Amino acid sequence: MSWEAGNGQLHYSVPEESQHGTFVGRIAQDLGLEVDELVPRMFRMESQSHGDYLEVNVQNGILFVNSRIDREELCVKDPLCIIHLEVIIDKPLRVFHVEVEIKDINDNAPIFPQKEQNVFVSELRMPGSFFPLEGASDADIGPNSQLTYTLSASEYFTLEVEKKHDESQSLGLILKGPLDREVRAMHRLLLVATDAGKPELSGTVQLLISVLDENDNAPVFNQSVYKVQMAEDVLSGALVIKLNATDLDEGSNKDVTYSFQNRVPLKLKNTFTLNSLNGEIRTKDKLDFEENRQYEIQVQASDKGSNPMTGYCSIVVEVLDVNDNAPEMSLKSLSVPVPEDSLPGTVVALISVSDQDSEANGQISCSLHPPAFPFKLVSTFKNYYSLVVAQPLDREQMAEYKLVITAKDHGTPSLSALSSLEVPIGDINDNTPTFTQASYTVFVKENNPPGAHIFTVSASDPDVAENALITYWIDEKLWPLSSYISVHSESGKLYALQPLDYEELKLLEFQVSAKDAGLPSLCGNVTVQVFVVDENDNAPTVSVPQEGPLLLVVPVMAGHVVGKIRALDADSGYNAWLRYEIHEGANGPWRVGLYSGEVSTTRMLDDGEIGGGSQNLLVLVKDHGKPMLSATATVSVSLMASTQVMQADSHLPRMGGSSKTLVDNVNIYLIIAICTVSSLFLLAIIIYIALRCQSQAKEAMMYGPGTATLVCASEVGSWSYSNRHSHILAGVSNEAGIKSDLMVFSPNIPPPPGSENQEQILCDSSIQVSHKF
């Protein structure tokens, strides 16, 4: 009994076959437990599948033998026989491990397999002949199983005991002298086996030695060893060899039968068959070179004499290899996905090949299909290959390669094996986000609601995952545009943050950048031009010729120009194209030029028209916008006779009447000359505009939410001039800070049909004079 330090385990030993109640050990004391606490702490012991051989008396804490223990039954031949116990107590819960070693005693005597052994010895056998015997066995172990043999005294036989390399013993009888059956036909000897235990135990067997008469010639083979070669693909039943043994005796002593020797294993008997009469050995099962390259068959030939004699030989069958095994491939390692920036020579996979055949049948060559792919096989060692990158990779052109590796042996016919391999290519951030267009032109109507979506830019990136995750922002390095335009970082939607005013801002030009989320990130840019489209949000502004009534001296001829109403509209195009009308309720001999604003007489006025005071004309000034906006102007005209004028002039410094008439005539001629020159100049401009419009009228411009239609004037109208500066904010322009004055020519023709459903922009009918500051 001992307590093993460090592992908390008790070790006891007890001899086998101990009686019930045999003391084993004071387990409670050895575990440091008080006897009176065994029951309260629910002391219990469990055995690991060894029954109830041992028990503990909880009254005194002693471990004792509860039932008979047979070590040979419990552990057979194991040199160490141990019963493992677990001792469990509660409050607190603790578990102890106990080993009880069962010591062997010499309780088993040596036993022979049979009570009698028959030995047949020909009377003609020569002295020194060996006859094997079966030995005894002992169930004990150690010295209790070590056996010694003794043979009863005999003048003809002696016992030979030989130890083998595995410590077992080989027994046999040695013939000391010649036998004579007529003197003694049977020899009875006693073979005793004794073990080395204390006390010694022994076992005996009766040897019955029969002396055989007459047949003193054993069959003889012409060779002691036969060698045969056979291909492994021979059919079942193929002849291996036909044996022939001869016997010099006559009669039945000469007749020979063939059989496998007793030591031939069963597997060999299942592979070959032996005809006992004619000695033919044939295949019974398929031969396999890879399983067994050579077979050795032990055959004996026995005659039919009353005292059969036996001759022995060996047949060595060498199996010849045929190419019946295809190569085998195994993937030792695969490193995927392969980054697309991998350099040539990067190892992708390690492949090993094997073939169970031999020589040329087992020699293997590997190839890669299709060879056009950017990979190649490199032989690194015998039957080991590396799949490496041979050419630059591009995931955007090919995201995955499906390879086929062929392993082919050099046999005839050749056998091969195929293995498919998928090699995905890993993405790296090597592509810059790209917009669908080099630049975008967007038309946005002025007075848009704040936050209105005006356009969507879109960039694409052929990379994947975060390398293709795009965010958008506006580049404000040149101009601070954050108060005008914003872009949604994910969708690319452009929003107008505040209402745009065409009269203040006509063009926003900026850059939108798209950046991916790769490391390092890549960025692409696009130029966006936002043109503000004019709406009719400004009414005409009217200025009258003079303050107070216009004095008109009668008589006046029909068509005489009384005065001119001047009006301006801050809008552009049709929205700024003005027309003049006299209010429907106005009466009198007056008319106004539809596009010129000139007030003139419709008929001749004479002295009869004088009276009634001043005449007020209400003139409407309308633009061509949708909806139309208008303004009114009141013109007061007073008619006076020439005498009244002379009377009025008498109160003024004297001026000759003929002189005033001359001045008036000169002014009229000057106006006619200026109008003639202007008309010729305008005619040249109109012809140029008509030619330009003819080449561009068919072009449609699709930008933003709708279509902008280009409308060109072809007839001479009135000129209006805006002296306000129009602003252009350009985020990418090289000539920032350009302001321009805009002179718009308004043709005197009505709007074309269908203009209500489309945006109309004057094309080539405006002359823009730019001044750089």
LOZA-836344 format. One record per residue (C-alpha): x negated, y, z negated. Coordinates in steps of 0.1 Angstrom, whole numbers, padded with zeros to 4 digits. Example, Ala and Ser with C-alpha at 12.3 -4.5 7.8 and 13.67 -1.06 7.14 Angstrom:
REM residues 2
    px    py    pz
 -0123 -0045 -0078
 -0137 -0011 -0071
REM end
This chain:
REM residues 773
    px    py    pz
  0000  0000  0000
 -0013  0034  0009
 -0001  0069  0015
 -0015  0082  0048
 -0026  0118  0043
 -0012  0144  0067
  0017  0125  0082
  0038  0116  0051
  0041  0079  0059
  0040  0049  0035
  0024  0017  0047
  0030 -0017  0030
  0022 -0052  0040
  0038 -0085  0032
  0031 -0121  0045
  0056 -0137  0067
  0079 -0164  0054
  0080 -0146  0019
  0109 -0157 -0003
  0139 -0135 -0010
  0130 -0109 -0037
  0093 -0109 -0029
  0078 -0076 -0042
  0067 -0052 -0014
  0060 -0019 -0031
  0073  0007 -0056
  0087  0029 -0029
  0104  0055 -0052
  0072  0060 -0072
  0051  0063 -0040
  0074  0089 -0026
  0073  0109 -0058
  0109  0103 -0066
  0125  0097 -0100
  0144  0064 -0103
  0174  0080 -0120
  0179  0105 -0091
  0180  0078 -0064
  0218  0073 -0068
  0228  0110 -0072
  0207  0120 -0042
  0223  0092 -0021
  0190  0072 -0016
  0194  0051  0015
  0171  0032  0039
  0176  0024  0075
  0156  0000  0097
  0150  0006  0134
  0167 -0025  0150
  0150 -0050  0126
  0180 -0062  0107
  0181 -0064  0069
  0147 -0080  0062
  0139 -0055  0035
  0159 -0039  0008
  0154 -0014 -0021
  0166 -0018 -0056
  0180  0016 -0065
  0178  0007 -0102
  0141  0005 -0103
  0130  0019 -0068
  0112 -0013 -0058
  0111 -0024 -0021
  0115 -0062 -0018
  0121 -0090  0008
  0157 -0094  0014
  0157 -0123  0040
  0132 -0146  0056
  0108 -0130  0080
  0093 -0150  0109
  0065 -0130  0124
  0065 -0152  0156
  0102 -0146  0161
  0099 -0109  0153
  0068 -0099  0172
  0058 -0131  0193
  0021 -0126  0201
  0017 -0090  0193
 -0014 -0086  0171
  0002 -0059  0150
  0037 -0066  0137
  0054 -0037  0119
  0089 -0030  0106
  0096  0008  0107
  0119  0021  0080
  0135  0055  0074
  0142  0066  0038
  0168  0094  0035
  0178  0113  0004
  0201  0143  0001
  0201  0175 -0020
  0179  0186 -0004
  0179  0164  0027
  0145  0147  0033
  0134  0119  0055
  0104  0096  0048
  0089  0071  0072
  0077  0037  0059
  0058  0010  0078
  0058 -0026  0065
  0032 -0048  0083
  0041 -0084  0085
  0010 -0105  0080
  0006 -0137  0099
  0002 -0170  0080
 -0008 -0203  0096
  0027 -0217  0097
  0026 -0231  0132
  0007 -0261  0143
 -0007 -0265  0178
  0018 -0281  0202
  0012 -0300  0235
  0037 -0296  0262
  0043 -0334  0263
  0039 -0362  0238
  0021 -0383  0264
  0000 -0373  0294
 -0005 -0398  0323
 -0039 -0398  0340
 -0045 -0420  0371
 -0081 -0430  0378
 -0092 -0451  0407
 -0115 -0479  0398
 -0138 -0468  0425
 -0143 -0432  0411
 -0178 -0424  0404
 -0192 -0415  0370
 -0190 -0378  0364
 -0156 -0374  0380
 -0134 -0348  0363
 -0097 -0352  0355
 -0079 -0321  0342
 -0057 -0322  0311
 -0030 -0298  0298
 -0040 -0281  0266
 -0020 -0272  0235
 -0006 -0238  0224
 -0002 -0222  0189
  0024 -0195  0182
  0002 -0179  0155
 -0023 -0151  0162
 -0059 -0145  0154
 -0078 -0173  0138
 -0046 -0191  0132
 -0043 -0197  0169
 -0079 -0205  0178
 -0080 -0242  0188
 -0106 -0269  0188
 -0101 -0303  0205
 -0114 -0338  0196
 -0109 -0370  0215
 -0108 -0405  0201
 -0139 -0426  0207
 -0142 -0441  0242
 -0171 -0457  0261
 -0156 -0446  0295
 -0144 -0411  0289
 -0156 -0380  0272
 -0139 -0346  0266
 -0151 -0314  0283
 -0138 -0281  0270
 -0147 -0250  0291
 -0139 -0214  0281
 -0126 -0192  0309
 -0133 -0155  0313
 -0098 -0147  0297
 -0107 -0165  0265
 -0084 -0194  0275
 -0097 -0230  0276
 -0099 -0256  0304
 -0097 -0293  0293
 -0106 -0324  0312
 -0119 -0359  0310
 -0153 -0368  0323
 -0158 -0404  0336
 -0190 -0417  0319
 -0192 -0451  0336
 -0175 -0472  0363
 -0141 -0487  0357
 -0129 -0521  0363
 -0092 -0526  0364
 -0095 -0564  0360
 -0113 -0558  0327
 -0091 -0530  0315
 -0061 -0515  0334
 -0050 -0490  0308
 -0070 -0468  0284
 -0052 -0451  0255
 -0069 -0421  0239
 -0057 -0396  0213
 -0064 -0359  0219
 -0062 -0337  0188
 -0059 -0299  0187
 -0068 -0282  0154
 -0064 -0244  0147
 -0088 -0223  0125
 -0062 -0213  0100
 -0063 -0220  0063
 -0050 -0245  0057
 -0058 -0261  0091
 -0029 -0274  0112
 -0032 -0298  0141
 -0013 -0314  0170
 -0018 -0345  0190
 -0010 -0360  0224
 -0014 -0396  0237
 -0034 -0399  0269
 -0024 -0428  0290
 -0052 -0435  0315
 -0042 -0459  0343
 -0069 -0475  0364
 -0059 -0479  0400
 -0071 -0508  0421
 -0085 -0513  0456
 -0078 -0481  0475
 -0113 -0469  0472
 -0113 -0445  0502
 -0096 -0411  0501
 -0084 -0394  0533
 -0110 -0371  0548
 -0105 -0339  0569
 -0129 -0332  0597
 -0135 -0297  0581
 -0133 -0285  0546
 -0123 -0250  0557
 -0103 -0241  0588
 -0101 -0205  0601
 -0072 -0194  0623
 -0064 -0159  0637
 -0027 -0149  0643
 -0011 -0116  0653
  0012 -0102  0628
  0041 -0100  0652
  0043 -0138  0659
  0078 -0152  0657
  0090 -0173  0628
  0082 -0210  0633
  0050 -0203  0653
  0023 -0231  0650
 -0006 -0221  0629
 -0027 -0253  0629
 -0022 -0291  0631
 -0042 -0309  0605
 -0056 -0344  0609
 -0070 -0364  0580
 -0084 -0399  0584
 -0086 -0428  0558
 -0111 -0457  0563
 -0088 -0481  0544
 -0062 -0503  0562
 -0025 -0508  0559
 -0006 -0485  0536
 -0038 -0473  0521
 -0045 -0457  0554
 -0012 -0439  0559
 -0016 -0403  0551
  0009 -0376  0539
  0002 -0339  0538
  0013 -0315  0511
  0004 -0281  0495
 -0019 -0284  0465
 -0002 -0276  0432
 -0020 -0244  0428
 -0006 -0229  0460
  0016 -0199  0449
  0053 -0199  0457
  0050 -0168  0479
  0026 -0187  0502
  0050 -0216  0504
  0077 -0192  0514
  0055 -0178  0542
  0043 -0211  0557
  0058 -0246  0561
  0038 -0279  0562
  0051 -0310  0579
  0041 -0338  0556
  0040 -0364  0584
  0021 -0348  0612
  0002 -0321  0593
  0016 -0291  0613
  0016 -0258  0595
  0040 -0232  0610
  0051 -0197  0600
  0082 -0195  0579
  0085 -0158  0574
  0072 -0127  0593
  0035 -0120  0588
  0026 -0084  0578
 -0010 -0072  0583
 -0003 -0042  0560
  0008 -0064  0532
 -0017 -0092  0535
 -0045 -0094  0559
 -0056 -0129  0551
 -0039 -0160  0537
 -0058 -0190  0522
 -0037 -0222  0522
 -0049 -0251  0500
 -0037 -0285  0515
 -0042 -0320  0504
 -0038 -0353  0522
 -0028 -0384  0502
 -0027 -0420  0514
  0001 -0444  0507
 -0020 -0470  0489
 -0009 -0484  0456
 -0036 -0462  0441
 -0031 -0431  0462
 -0063 -0412  0470
 -0064 -0376  0481
 -0086 -0354  0503
 -0086 -0316  0502
 -0091 -0287  0527
 -0085 -0250  0530
 -0070 -0231  0559
 -0079 -0194  0561
 -0053 -0175  0583
 -0066 -0141  0594
 -0037 -0118  0604
 -0045 -0096  0634
 -0030 -0060  0633
 -0006 -0048  0660
  0007 -0013  0663
  0039 -0017  0644
  0038  0012  0621
  0045  0048  0632
  0025  0076  0616
  0039  0092  0585
  0036  0129  0576
  0041  0147  0543
  0041  0184  0536
  0017  0190  0508
  0023  0227  0504
  0044  0254  0522
  0040  0291  0516
  0071  0309  0529
  0082  0334  0539
  0051  0344  0558
  0047  0382  0557
  0047  0396  0592
  0015  0415  0586
 -0004  0382  0579
 -0038  0381  0596
 -0047  0353  0620
 -0061  0324  0601
 -0036  0328  0571
 -0027  0293  0559
  0011  0286  0561
  0013  0249  0552
 -0008  0219  0543
  0001  0187  0561
 -0012  0151  0555
 -0007  0122  0579
 -0012  0085  0574
 -0008  0052  0593
 -0007  0018  0577
 -0022  0002  0608
 -0060 -0002  0612
 -0087  0009  0637
 -0072  0026  0668
 -0037  0018  0657
 -0043  0038  0626
 -0061  0068  0642
 -0038  0098  0644
 -0038  0130  0664
 -0014  0159  0655
  0000  0186  0678
  0023  0215  0674
  0054  0222  0696
  0061  0245  0712
  0025  0257  0716
  0036  0292  0726
  0045  0301  0690
  0020  0322  0671
  0009  0293  0649
 -0017  0265  0654
 -0028  0233  0636
 -0064  0231  0623
 -0079  0198  0612
 -0095  0204  0578
 -0104  0168  0568
 -0096  0133  0579
 -0058  0131  0583
 -0054  0166  0568
 -0042  0196  0587
 -0035  0232  0580
 -0008  0252  0598
 -0023  0287  0602
 -0013  0320  0618
 -0028  0323  0653
 -0013  0355  0666
  0002  0387  0651
  0038  0383  0638
  0067  0406  0642
  0098  0398  0622
  0119  0422  0643
  0113  0401  0674
  0115  0367  0657
  0128  0363  0621
  0123  0325  0619
  0103  0299  0638
  0114  0263  0641
  0083  0242  0646
  0080  0205  0655
  0048  0187  0644
  0040  0155  0663
  0017  0128  0648
  0007  0102  0674
 -0015  0072  0669
 -0040  0057  0694
 -0024  0023  0696
 -0011  0006  0727
  0017  0013  0730
  0014  0045  0710
  0038  0053  0682
  0046  0088  0670
  0065  0107  0643
  0081  0141  0644
  0086  0165  0616
  0106  0197  0618
  0094  0228  0599
  0112  0261  0595
  0089  0291  0589
  0108  0323  0580
  0089  0355  0585
  0089  0380  0556
  0097  0416  0564
  0074  0445  0557
  0083  0482  0561
  0068  0487  0595
  0097  0504  0613
  0107  0541  0610
  0144  0549  0608
  0156  0559  0642
  0186  0581  0651
  0208  0571  0680
  0200  0604  0698
  0170  0627  0700
  0193  0656  0689
  0229  0662  0681
  0251  0692  0692
  0282  0697  0671
  0310  0722  0676
  0329  0733  0645
  0359  0757  0645
  0354  0786  0622
  0375  0791  0591
  0371  0754  0583
  0382  0743  0547
  0353  0741  0522
  0338  0706  0522
  0352  0696  0556
  0335  0667  0573
  0321  0680  0605
  0299  0652  0619
  0281  0619  0610
  0245  0612  0618
  0234  0576  0619
  0200  0561  0619
  0191  0524  0621
  0161  0505  0609
  0154  0470  0622
  0138  0460  0589
  0158  0442  0563
  0167  0446  0526
  0153  0477  0509
  0131  0483  0540
  0163  0490  0559
  0181  0509  0532
  0184  0544  0545
  0190  0577  0527
  0196  0610  0544
  0187  0646  0534
  0185  0680  0551
  0150  0694  0555
  0151  0730  0540
  0115  0738  0544
  0122  0766  0570
  0157  0778  0560
  0177  0774  0528
  0208  0757  0542
  0222  0742  0510
  0249  0768  0508
  0262  0760  0543
  0257  0723  0551
  0252  0692  0530
  0247  0655  0540
  0258  0625  0521
  0227  0605  0512
  0242  0571  0520
  0267  0576  0548
  0250  0604  0568
  0282  0624  0568
  0277  0662  0573
  0299  0685  0553
  0305  0723  0557
  0303  0736  0521
  0320  0769  0529
  0342  0783  0556
  0321  0793  0586
  0327  0827  0603
  0319  0829  0640
  0316  0866  0638
  0288  0863  0613
  0272  0829  0622
  0273  0813  0656
  0246  0786  0653
  0231  0765  0625
  0201  0745  0637
  0184  0722  0611
  0167  0688  0607
  0182  0658  0591
  0157  0633  0577
  0163  0596  0572
  0141  0577  0548
  0141  0540  0541
  0135  0525  0506
  0104  0505  0515
  0070  0508  0500
  0056  0529  0513
  0087  0545  0527
  0090  0557  0563
  0109  0587  0575
  0125  0598  0608
  0140  0632  0618
  0167  0645  0641
  0176  0680  0651
  0213  0690  0646
  0227  0721  0663
  0261  0732  0648
  0278  0757  0670
  0306  0777  0654
  0336  0778  0677
  0356  0811  0676
  0392  0811  0665
  0416  0840  0670
  0413  0854  0635
  0407  0891  0644
  0434  0914  0657
  0424  0941  0683
  0412  0974  0669
  0425  1004  0688
  0411  1039  0693
  0433  1066  0709
  0418  1091  0734
  0421  1121  0711
  0439  1134  0681
  0472  1152  0687
  0493  1152  0718
  0479  1150  0753
  0487  1182  0773
  0498  1175  0808
  0503  1204  0833
  0530  1198  0858
  0535  1192  0886
  0517  1158  0884
  0515  1134  0912
  0526  1097  0907
  0497  1075  0895
  0479  1104  0876
  0458  1090  0848
  0469  1107  0816
  0444  1090  0792
  0428  1057  0783
  0434  1035  0753
  0403  1019  0741
  0405  0986  0720
  0379  0961  0707
  0384  0926  0694
  0357  0910  0672
  0365  0876  0686
  0351  0862  0718
  0363  0846  0750
  0400  0845  0755
  0404  0855  0719
  0388  0889  0728
  0404  0892  0762
  0428  0921  0758
  0459  0933  0777
  0480  0964  0773
  0517  0967  0774
  0542  0995  0768
  0567  0986  0742
  0600  0974  0757
  0620  1002  0741
  0599  1030  0755
  0614  1050  0783
  0599  1075  0806
  0577  1078  0837
  0548  1060  0821
  0528  1029  0826
  0496  1014  0812
  0470  0993  0830
  0474  0957  0820
  0437  0952  0814
  0423  0988  0818
  0444  1005  0791
  0447  1036  0813
  0480  1054  0808
  0493  1069  0841
  0525  1083  0856
  0549  1061  0875
  0563  1090  0895
  0558  1126  0903
  0565  1150  0874
  0576  1186  0880
  0588  1215  0859
  0622  1198  0855
  0606  1173  0831
  0595  1200  0807
  0616  1202  0776
  0624  1181  0746
  0590  1184  0730
  0563  1157  0730
  0569  1122  0744
  0555  1093  0723
  0544  1061  0740
  0541  1029  0719
  0514  1008  0735
  0509  0971  0725
  0474  0957  0727
  0474  0919  0727
  0446  0893  0729
  0449  0859  0746
  0442  0838  0716
  0464  0811  0701
  0482  0824  0681
  0482  0857  0698
  0472  0888  0677
  0481  0923  0686
  0478  0960  0676
  0498  0991  0685
  0487  1026  0696
  0509  1056  0698
  0501  1081  0726
  0518  1116  0724
  0521  1135  0757
  0533  1171  0760
  0543  1185  0794
  0535  1221  0801
  0541  1245  0831
  0512  1262  0847
  0524  1296  0834
  0524  1283  0799
  0488  1272  0804
  0479  1307  0817
  0495  1323  0788
  0477  1300  0765
  0445  1307  0783
  0450  1345  0779
  0443  1341  0743
  0411  1323  0751
  0379  1338  0766
  0385  1344  0803
  0376  1316  0826
  0382  1316  0863
  0411  1293  0874
  0393  1283  0905
  0362  1275  0885
  0382  1250  0862
  0397  1234  0893
  0363  1230  0908
  0350  1214  0876
  0379  1190  0876
  0373  1181  0912
  0336  1175  0905
  0345  1152  0876
  0369  1132  0897
  0343  1127  0924
  0317  1117  0898
  0340  1092  0883
  0348  1077  0917
  0311  1074  0925
  0303  1057  0892
  0332  1033  0896
  0321  1025  0932
  0286  1017  0921
  0298  0997  0891
  0322  0977  0913
  0294  0967  0936
  0272  0957  0907
  0300  0937  0891
  0308  0920  0924
  0272  0907  0926
  0275  0894  0891
  0308  0877  0898
  0294  0859  0929
  0264  0846  0909
  0288  0834  0881
  0310  0816  0906
  0281  0797  0921
  0269  0786  0886
  0304  0776  0875
  0309  0755  0907
  0279  0733  0896
  0289  0730  0860
  0326  0730  0860
  0328  0692  0862
  0305  0686  0833
  0322  0676  0800
  0306  0681  0767
  0317  0656  0740
  0305  0667  0706
  0320  0665  0672
  0357  0658  0668
  0369  0670  0702
  0360  0681  0737
  0349  0716  0746
  0360  0728  0780
  0339  0754  0799
  0361  0781  0816
  0345  0806  0840
  0361  0838  0851
  0362  0846  0889
  0379  0879  0891
  0368  0913  0880
  0384  0924  0847
  0376  0949  0820
  0344  0951  0799
  0344  0952  0762
  0313  0956  0740
  0307  0943  0705
  0280  0962  0687
  0280  0938  0658
  0249  0916  0654
  0257  0879  0656
  0236  0856  0634
  0219  0823  0642
  0204  0802  0615
  0179  0778  0629
  0162  0752  0607
  0138  0740  0634
  0135  0770  0658
  0101  0785  0664
  0117  0820  0669
  0135  0825  0637
  0152  0858  0630
  0166  0865  0665
  0196  0888  0666
  0216  0896  0697
  0242  0920  0709
  0270  0904  0729
  0287  0920  0759
  0317  0901  0770
  0334  0905  0804
  0371  0898  0803
  0386  0889  0836
  0419  0903  0845
  0437  0870  0853
  0460  0851  0830
  0448  0820  0811
  0447  0789  0832
  0475  0763  0827
  0470  0739  0799
  0447  0762  0779
  0469  0756  0749
  0455  0721  0744
  0419  0727  0747
  0391  0749  0733
  0381  0775  0760
  0347  0789  0760
  0335  0816  0784
  0307  0802  0805
  0282  0824  0824
  0306  0853  0822
  0288  0869  0793
  0256  0888  0793
  0237  0884  0761
  0209  0908  0754
  0185  0895  0728
  0163  0917  0708
  0134  0901  0689
  0124  0917  0656
REM end
